[in-house]
Amino acid sequence: MAVLGEKERPSILDIRSGVLDTDIVDAIKAMLTPDEGQIKSLPTLLLYDEKGLQLFEDITYLEDYYLTNAEIEVLQTHAEEIVKSVSPGSLVVELGSGNLRKVKIILDAFERAEKPIKYYALDLSKSELERTLLGIPDVYRFVECFGLLGTYDEGLLWLQAPENAEKRKCVFWLGSSIGNFPKEEAAVFLRKVADCLTDDDICMIGIDACQDEQKVLQAYNDRHGKTHDFVRNGLDHANHLLGKHAFDQSIWNVVGEYDQASGRHQAFLYPSADVRIENVIIRAEERIHIEESNKYSASQTRDLWQAAGLKRTSAYGNDLNDYHLHVVSKAPCRFATGPKVYAAQPVPSLFEYSQLWAAWDLVTLSMIPSGEMLSKPIHLRNACIFYLGHIPAFLDMHLARATGKAPTEPVAFHNLFERGVDPDVDDPGKVHAHSAIPDEWPPLSDILKYQDHVRARARSLYASTDMDEDYRLGRALWLGFEHEGDDLALCETEANPRISDASGDAFSDKTLPPPGVRPDFEALAVQASKDSVPNQWIDIPARRVDMGMNDPENADGPTRYFGWDNEKPLRTIDVHAFQAKARPLTNEDYARFLEQREGFKAPASWYVEVKEASEAGRSLSSAASHSYVNGSSAPISNIFLEGKFVRTVYGLVPLRFALHWPVMASYDELSGCATWMNGRIPTAEEVRSIYNYAEITKSKETDSILTRKISAVNGHLSNEGVEISPPSLPWVNGASGTKKTLSSGQLFADLKGCNVGFNNFHPTPVTQNGNVLSGRGEMGGVWEWTSSVLVKHEGFTAGKFVNWYQHNYPYAWCGARLVRDIE
């Protein structure tokens, strides 16, 4: 029974599943005897005993330790916005018992908003949990507070327990604690967090983005020595766990270092004399790693979300823009981004097919209402239902040809769904041969049953066939995979902008958003504005580039990647020197163009309110005399921005929140903008040269780090003559000379950090890349126009049909960048 005037002891749930101290002791012994080539280390957990947590609390009050004040600034400034993103009745779980000053800011905001939540502080120290919870006011009516005693992993298991799995959840991870994980391990842990979330749950993660070396060094090596006391306390904790005085504090020292290349501060312990610890000799001055704090640049943060299977829905930063609270949710799709994974072999794996099928079903069955299957979002093309039959029919046709076996029933679906409608934009009556459009489409249930049967056929072939030997079947499966991916982009396009009704003019609001949390486009726009840098002209040197690939249409070897007819054969082209803008044109660029030029309409990717439609139809401005001056960009007027939106699957996003996105428009529209901006759209060969140069530049940046460890580059040999990276063999038939040396990197791009694979269902900002040349896949989630007309090149043998976008087709969802000739 509580004493009168004394707070009741907080409710703390013990979720521990084992004896942590024993685990740490085992880790001490193992980490002092690392694998060859690795340095000795000690578990970071040693720093966080009861005394260590108290020492760290003291550190957070130091002026040198900027992280706490930066995060408090973010929380105080954006508390109301943060609370709005959390669903009522949510379990709010904080990883770590939290800094009471920060926790109270958030909990007070929940109370002011009268939003009921249950707050759980997770920590492995019961005393720290009690201290935190006892410091929380007991006057809350809408906020209930509890403790969870256990490790991070035990906390995640608790979240996945049946009684919690279906509840709305918000996971807080503050203090840039994620920085204590190596970057690769951070992604692995966050993937575990993502696995605990449902589509509607969110995670809020504080991340330090400071790149100022002196500022970081001062934070972890403060003038009062508190941070070094914190590190040294880890040795006392180790002595306690080992049950003996193994580490003599009098001979141990602390040193902190900042690695600029990796953006990481590391803390080391070293003895002033030789010592023996657990039968391990540690030499004088030998460094023992005990803690690290990783700092994340904007690009590294994007890479982190992608690797973890998360998508960013909002972000809040401090005034210095070097500390952010990111709101992330579970990404609906998880596709590999590295070519060694997504193109490990020429034939896609069954797992990759399963991922693609899941994405296809998400877009076609979850985002297009069943009542809209007979509608035509783009009036020039087929009804939505056609594509649900077209995809399995296309795959089945090629599987039947490759195996010499009968088509999947009903056979009539081959003719019904073989080819879609792609009419001429100017004359819709001018159209290629296509499948006849029936008076009545088969029931959706019949089409989906057919799809299931075709997928089952593919699965059985994977189970019974050696794809490395059957090139004919391998090509058929590759064709079906590429085709479904292409049409998935098309279907998402038709769903994405909620484009039009049958007339092609009116806005239709029938497409459903993907499951999950709706992005906070306003907050993302604010952060994008902070991250924006001027779009620079970059010199692209004259170079010889390879276009296309060799892939003979036969059922024989050698093992090679497959390609479409217009991708073949491999040819080498000399491209002159020129200049290119680093990143693509944005909605802001195009808005400025429209505001100052007559005769151009808003692109189909935008929506202009009806009250302005007539104005938009004749022109969007009367200031036709203006011209674009490099480096002098007048701000867009609020009058122009009013009533204008960008179409997305989440509905209309105000144009003012999408200014940093790549603009999507027809070639003619973007070409007009490029001319006004004193540039032009590059040719296909110039774009390939840009991509090659961007990859070479990135490779050099990586090599500048690696050369510290690898001294010899020419010949791919180290000083001792050990081969580090075997030279590529000459390409034969689209692949290197033998199966063993087949290299995906020669054809496929590293898409890490790119807005691809439905990581987002909307374009993402590109203005942060104004000083870095954007390469393949780095257009913010849109395709890239070239000025080249599709013509027959030497060695090209056309297949049965070729698709292309006409220059005035408004629904291509392509972007463009500027280039100019060197005078």
N, C-alpha and C positions, 0 to 999 in steps of 0.2 A: 504494500500500500504506500502510495506516494506521500511524502511529508507535505503539510499544508504550505502552499506557496512555491513548491518545487515542481518542475515539469516532470511528467511521467516519462519513463524511459522509452525511447523510440522503438517502434516495431521493426525488428531486423530479422529477415529470413535467411537462415543458413543454407546455402545451396552448394556448399563444398562437396566434392565427390571423392577427395583423397587427401593425403597429407602433403601439403605444399612444401614444407621444410625439407622433407626427404628428397623431393624432386629437385630442389635448388642445390642441395648437397651433391647429388649425382651430376648436376649440370656443372658445378664448380670443377669437379674432377675431370669431366669430359672436356670442358672448354680450355683447361690448362694443358691438355694433350691433343691439340688439333691435328687435322690431316696435314700432310706435307704441303708446304707452300702457304699455309695459313698462319696468322699470328695468334698468339695466346690471348685469351679473353676471359672475362668474368661475367656472370649473368647480370643484366641491368636491374633485375628484380632485387638484387642486394641493396640497392639504394633506397628502397621503399619499405623499410621497417617503420615502426612507430616513430622513432626519433628522426629517421630520414624524411618522413612526411612532414614532421614539424619543421625541420630545417628548410624543406622546400617551400612550405607556407611562408617562412620568413623571407625567402628569396623573392617571392612574388611581390613583396613590398619595396624591393630595391628599385631605384630609378634606372639602374643599368639594365635590369631585366625588363625589357620593353614589352614582352609578349602579353603579360597580364593586363597592363593598362591599355594596350591596343585592342585586346579582346573586349575589355569592359567598355571601351568607347563604342565598339560595334554593337554590343548588346544594348547599351543605353540608347543609342541612336535608332536602332531598328527593332526594339523589343516588341512593339505592337505588330509590326509586319511579321515578325517571327512567330508570334502567337497565332496570328490569323492562319498560318499554314498548317497548324496542328488541329486535327479533328477533335471535337468534344468527346470526352470519355476515353481518350487515348491513355495508354501506358507510356509515360515519358521516362525512359531509362537513360541515366547518365553513366557512361563508362568512366569509372573513377569517382570517388566521393565528392569531388568538385571543390572549387574554391568558393567559399561561402559568399563572398562579395558578388561573384558572378551568378551563382545559383539564385540568389535572392532577387536579382534583377529580372530574371525570367519568371520565377514563381510569382512575384508581385504583378507582373504583366498579365499572367493568366488570371490572377485574382481580380484585377481591374476589369478584365474582359468578361468576367463571370463565366469563364469557360472551365467546366469540371475536368480535371485530369488526376491521374495517380502518378506521383513522382517517385521513382525508385533510384536511389543512389547505390551504385555497385562499387565495392572496394574489397580488397583482401585484408584490410585492417578493421577489426571491429571497433577499436577505440576511435579511429578516424571517422567511421560512419556515425558513431554516437556523437562525436564532436560536431560534425556537420549538421546532423538532424536536430540536435538540441539547440543549435543556433538559429534554426528556422522559426519564424514567428508561429505561435499556436493560435493565431486569430483568423487563419484562412477558413473560408467557408466552401470554396470551390476546389481547393488544392489539398489532396491528401499525400502525406509523405511517408516513405518507407525506406528500409535499407535492404540491400542484397549483399550477403557476405560470401565472396567467392572471386574467382579469376574472371578475366574477360571471356574465356572459352566457356566457363561454367555459366556465365551470364547469358551467352548466346543459346546454350542448351535450355536454359530456363525460358527464354523467349519462344523457343520452338515447342515447349511442352503443350500438350493438347488444350489445357485450360487458358493458354495465352496466344496460341498460334493464330487464331482468327480475330483476335482483338486488334483494334487500331493501335499502331505503335509509332513512337517517335524516339529515335536513339540519338542522344547527345554525346558528342565526343569533343570536348573542348580543350583549350590549353595547348593546341598543336601537339597533343600527345602522339598523334600519328607519326610525327617526325622522329620518335624514338625507335620506330621500325625502319630497317633498311627498305628502300623504295619498293623492291620486289616483294618483300614480305608484307609490306603495307597493303599492296594490292591483293595478296592472298588472303589476308585477314579481312579486308573489306568485302571480298567475295563471300566469305563466311557470313558476314553481317547481312549482305544482300540476300543470302539464302534464308535468312530469318524473317525477311520482310514479305508482305503481300504487296500487290500492285499499288495499294493506296497508302502504304506506310512511307515514312520519310526518315532520313538520317541527317543530322546537322553536325558538320565537322569543321572545327577551327583549324586553319592551316596558316602557318607562317610563310609569307612569300618574300621576306626580306633578303635582298641580295647584297647588302652593304657589309663587307667583310669586317670592318672595324666595329660596327654596331653589334654584329653577331658575336665577335670575340669578346667584347666588353660584357655582353649579357651572360656569358658562360664562364667568364674569368673576371668577376667583378672586383672592384677596387677594395672591397672589404673582406674578400676571401671567403664569402659565404658559400659560393658555388663549389669551391674546392673542399670546404668542410663537408658539404653534402656528399661529395664523391668519396672522401676519405671515410665517412661513416659506413660506407659499404664494406670496408674491411672489418670494422667492428662487428657488423652483422654477420659476415662470413665466419669470423672467429666464434661467434655465438652458435651458429648452426653446426660448425665442425666440432664444437665442444672443446676447443683448445686455442691457445694463443698462436695460431699459425702465421698471422700477419702482424709483424711488429711495426706499429705506426711510426716509430722513430726513424725508420730507414725507408719509408715509402713516401713518394712525392706524386703530385698531380700536375699534368700538363694538358692544356687544351689547344686544339689546332682547328683551323678552318680550311677546308678543301674547296677552293673556288670552283674548280672544274665540275665537281659533283654537287656543289651547294650543300655542304654538310659540315657541321661542327662535330668533332670527336673528342672525347675525354679519355685520357690514358693514365694508368698508374705505373710507376716504375720504381724499383728499389735502388738505393745508392750502393749496395753491395750484393754479391751473389747470395741467393737464398734457396732453400729447398722447401717447397710447399707440396704436401701430399705426394712425396717422392718425385716431384718434378723440379728440376734445376731451373731457376730463373736468374739469368745473368744480370750483373749490375747494369743499369741504364736500359734494360730490355723493357719495352713498352707492353703493357697489358691493357687491351681495349676493354672498357666497361660501359661506355654510353655514347650514343650519337644522337644528333638532332638534325634531321634533314629539312632543308628549306625548299619549297616548291615554286618554281616559276609557273607562269600561266600555262605554258605548253606541257610542263610536267604534270600539272594538276589535271589537265584534260586527258593525258595518257593514263593517269591513275584511275579516273572514273571509267574509262573504257576498259582497262585491264580488269577492273573489279566488277564489271557488269552493272554499273550504275550510270544514271544520267543526271546531270545537274539541272535542277528546276529553278534555282534562284541562287543569288550570292550577295553578301553584304560585306562591304569593306570599310576600313578606317580612312581618315582623311589622307594619310600618306599612301594609301593603296598598297600597303605591304603586309597587311594581315586581313584575312577574309573568313567569314563564316559561310560555308557552302551548304546549301540544302540540296540533297540528292535523293533519288528514289530508284527503285529497281528498274533496270532497263528491260523492256519486254522481249528483246531479242539479244542474243549473244553470238556474234560471229567473230571468228578469228581475224586478226588484222595483219599478222606477219606472213609473208609469202611462204616461209618454210613450213607453215601450218596449213594455211588455206589453199596452198598449191603444192602440197607435199608430193603428190603424184598427179599424173595427167588426168586420171579418172577420179572424180569426186567420190569421197567415201560415203557409205550408207549413213553415217552420223551426220555428215554435212547435208545430205539430202533431207534427213529428218529435221535439221535446223531450218532448211529452206521451206519445207512443207509447213512447219509451225508458223513461220513468218507469213507464208501465203494464206494460211487459214485465218491468221490474225487480221490481215488486211481485208480479205474478201468476205469473211463470215462474221467478224466482230465489228468492223468499221462501216460496212455497207449494210444497211438494214435490209432484211429479207424482202420487205415491201418495195424496195427500190431496185431490185435486181433487173427489172425490165426497163429501167430508165437509162438514158444516155447522158451522162455527165458532160461529155464532149459530143456535140450534136453531129460532128463529122464521122464519128466512129461507131462501133458496135455497142449494143446494150451490155450492161455489166455481166449479165448471166452468160454471155458468149464466152468470156474469158475463163469461167469456171469449167467449161467443157473443153475449151481450146488447149489448155495446159496439159491435162492428162492425155488428150487425143494426140497431140504432137509427140509426146514421149512414147506413147504406145505405137504409133506409126513407125518410129525409128527402132524401137525394140523388136517389133515384128519383122522388119526388114533385116535387122542384124542377126536375128536368130533363125529366120526362115520359117517362123511359126505363125499361126493364125492370130488375127487381131483380137483384142479383148472385146467381149460382147458389151453392148450392141455394136456390131460392125458399122452400122450406119453413122455412128458418131464421128468416124473419120472424115466423111464428106461434109457433115454438118458443121464441124468445128475446125476444119483444116486451116482455113485462112481468114483473117479478119479484113475489115474494110479500112483502107487508107486513101481516101479520095483526094483529088487536087483541091487545094485551098481556094483557088480562084474560080474553079469550075467543078463543083461537087459531082456533076454528071460524068466527069472524066475520071475513071477509076480502073484499077487493074482487076484481073480475074480474082474472084474471092468466093468463099463458100456462100451458097444461096441462103438468104435470110428467110427462115420459115415464117408462116403465118402465125404459128404458135410454137414457142420454145418448149422443149421437154420439161417436166416438173423438176424443180431444183433438187428434190430428194433423189430422183433418178440420176441426175448428173453427179451428185456427191457420191452415190453408190458406185458409179462408174469410176470416179476418181479413186476411191478406196481400192477397187479391184486392180487398177493400173499400178498403184503404189505397191500393192501386195505382189504384183508380178515383178516389179523392180527389186523388191526385197528378196524374193526367191532366187533371182539371178545373182545377186550379190552372194547369197549363201552357197550357190552351186557352181560358180564360175570363177576361174582365175583371171582377173581383169588385166593382169600383167602380160598375159599371153593372147587374149582375145581382143585384138585391136579394133575389130569391127564393132563389137559390143561396147567396148570402152568408149569409142567415138559416139555411139548412140546415147550412152548415159551422159557423156559430157555435153552433147548437144541439148539434151533435155534439161540438164541442170542450168546451162547458160541461158537457154530460152526462157525457162521459168523465172530466173533472176531478172532478165530483161523485162518480161511482162509483169513481174511483181512491181518493178519500178513504175511501169505504165499504170497498173491498177492503183498503186499508191498515189500516183499523179492524179488519176481521175477522182480518187477519193479525197486527196489532200486539199486541193484548193476549193472544194465544193463549188465547182466552176460555174455552172450555168444550168438553166433549164433547156428545153429543146430548142429554143430560139437562140441560145448562145449569149443572151444578154442579161437576164435576170439572175440575181444571186440566189442560190439554193442552200438551205441550212439543214440538210438531211443526213449528211455524213456524220458518223459518230467518231469521237476521238478515241485513240487507243486507250486501253485500260491503264490506270495509274494516275499519278499526280499531274495536274495541269501546271505547266511552267509559269512562273511569275515573270512575264515578259517585261514588265516595267522595271523590276529589280535587275534583271539580266541586262536591260538596255543601259541602266545607270552604270553597271560594272563595265560593260563594253565601251562606254564613253571614256571611262577612266583608263582603260587599257589601250585605247586607240593611239596609233602613231601615224605620222604622215606617210602617204603612199609614195615610195621612192621609185625613180627610174633606175634600173639596174642594167649594166652592160652585159649583153650576152655575146660572147666571142664567136667568131666564125668557127664552125666545127663540122665534122662529118658525122652524120647520125644514121642509125639503122632504123628502117621502117619495116614493119611486118615481120613475118616468120616463114620458115619452110615447114610444110606439113603435107606430104604427098597423100592424095586421096587413095589409099590402098589399105588392105587388111594385113600388111606385113610390117616388120620392124623398120628401123630401130625404134625403141621407146622414145616418144616425143610428146610434147604438149600439142593439143589440137587447136585449130583456129578456123575462123569463118573464111569464106572465099575471098572477101575484100581485104583480109589481113595478109594474104599471101601473094607472091613469095617474098622472101627477105630481100631487101634492096637497100643500097647505101646511097645517101644523098648529101651533097655539100650544101650547107646552109650558111648564108652570109652573116656577118656581124650586125647586130641591131640592138635596140634598147627595149626593155619591157618593164611595165609597172609591176611591182612586187606582188600585189594582190588584185583580185578581180574588182570590177565596178560594183558599187553598192547601191542600195535603194536611195541613199543620200545623194550619191553622184547623179543618179537618174532623176531624182526629184529636182535637183538644182538645174539640170538640163531642161526639164519640162517647164519649170518656172520661168525660164529665160528664153524659151524657144517656142514659136508657133508651129502648128501643123502636126504635132505628135500627140497621140492619145496615151492615157495611162496603160501600162501593160496588162495582160490578162491575169497576171499574178496579183494584181492590185484590185481593190474594190473602191469605187467612188460613189458616195451617197447619191441617191436619186436627185436630190435638189441641185447637185452640181453636174449631173450627167450631161446636160446640154452644153454646159461650159466646157466640160472635158472633151466632148465630141468635136467641138470646133477647134479648141486649143486650150491649153492649160495656163496660158499667160499672154500678156500683150507686150511683154518686154523683149521683143524679137531682136532688138539691136545689140543686146549683150553678147559677149563672147567669153569663152573660158580662158582664164589666165593661170598658167601653172603656178602653184604655190599661193594663189590668191582665191580662196573659195568663200564667197559671201554666204552667210548663214541663210537657211531656208526660212521663209516667213511663216509665222503661225497660221496666217490666213490660208496659205497654200496647203499646209499639213492638215488643217481641219477637214474632217469628213473623208479622209483617205485612210485605207487600211490595206494590209497584206493578208491574203487568204491562207489559212492553215487548217489542218484537221481539228484544231482547237477552237475554230471560229475566226472571226475577224480580229486581227492584231493591229492596233493603231500604227500607222506608218511611223510615227515619232518613236515607237518602241522597236522598229525594225530597220532603222536607218543604217545600222552597221552590218546588216545581212547582205549577201550578194543579191543583186537584182536579177530577176528571171524575166526574160523577154524574148521576142523573136529576133532573128538575126538583123532584120531591117531596122528594128527599133534600136538595138544596141549599136549597130553600125552608125546610125545617125548621131547617137550620143558620143561615140568614139571620135567621129569627125569634128564635132563641136568642141571636144576636149583636145583637139590638135593631135590626134592619134588615129589608129586604125585597129581592126581586129586581126590577129596574126593568122598566117597560113597554117595548115596542118603540120608542115615541116618545121615552121618556126615554133609551134607549140611543142613539138617533140624535142627541139633543141632546148627550149626552156626547161622541160622536164629533166632532160639529161643533165643540164647545167645545175639545176636545183639539187639533184641527187649527188652530183660530184661535190658540190659545195657542202652539203650535209656530211658526206663521207669524209671530207677533209677536216671538218670540225671534230668528227669522232676520232679520226686518225691522230689529231693533234694531242689527244689524251692518251691514245694507245701507244704513241711513239715513245712515251716515257718508259714503257715496258718492253717494247719491241724495237730494237735499234736498227734493224735492217729491213728495208721494204723491197728494194729491187731484188728480184729472184725469189721473193717470199721466204727468205731464210733468216733465221736469227743468227747471232754471233757464232753459236756452236754448230751452225749448219742444220738446225732442226727445221723442217718445213712447217711453217705456221699456217699458211693458206694456199693450197695447191693452185697453180695457175689454171684458168679455164681452158678446156680443150676447144678446138674449133667447132663451131656449131654445124651439125649435119642433120638435115631434115627437121629443123626446129628444136633439136636437143643436142647436148654434147655427145661426144662419140660413143659413149656406153651408158647403159642404164645407171651404173654406179655413180657417174658424174653428172647426172641430170640435175640442172640447177634452176630452181624457180626464180631466183633473184635476177636472172637475165631477162625475164619477160614480165614479171609481176612486181608491183610496187609494195613497199612497206606502208601500210595504211594506219599505223599507230597514230592516234591523236586526230584522225580525220573523221569528219561527220559522215560516216558510212554505216551500212549494216543496220539501219533503223536504230542507231544509238540515240538519235533524236528524230522526232517526226516533224521537224521544221528546220529551215536553214539556221545556221549559227554564225555569229560575227566573224568577220575576216579582217577588220580594221586593225587588230592587234598585230597583224603580220605585214604591216606596211614597210618594214625594213628587212624583211626576209622573203626571198623569192619563193612563191607558192609553187609546189610541184604537183605530181599526180595525186588526185584525190583531195587536194588542199584548197578546194574552191568553196568551202563552207557548206557542202552538201548538194551542190548543183553540178550539172555537166558543163563543159566548156565549148563554146562556139569557136569554129575556125572559119576563115574566109574561103577555104578551098572548096571547089565544086567537086562532087563525086564523079570522077571520070576514070576510064580504064587506064591502069598503069601497066608497064611492061611486065609480062608474065601473068597478068591477072586473067583468070578463067572464071566467068560469072556462074553462079549457081542458078537455081530455078527462079529466085527472086532476090531483090535487094531493097532494103528499107533505108530511107533517109528522111531528114527533116527539110521541108521547103523553107526558103529564106524568110517567108512571111507567116509561117505557121506559129500561131500565138501560144500554143500549149506545150512547147518543148521543155519548159522549165530548165533552160540553159542560161548560163552566165557567160561573161566574156571579160577579158583583160585588154589593156591597151598596149600596143607596141608602136615604135616609130623607127624610121630609118636613121642611121647615123650620117649626118651631113659632112 
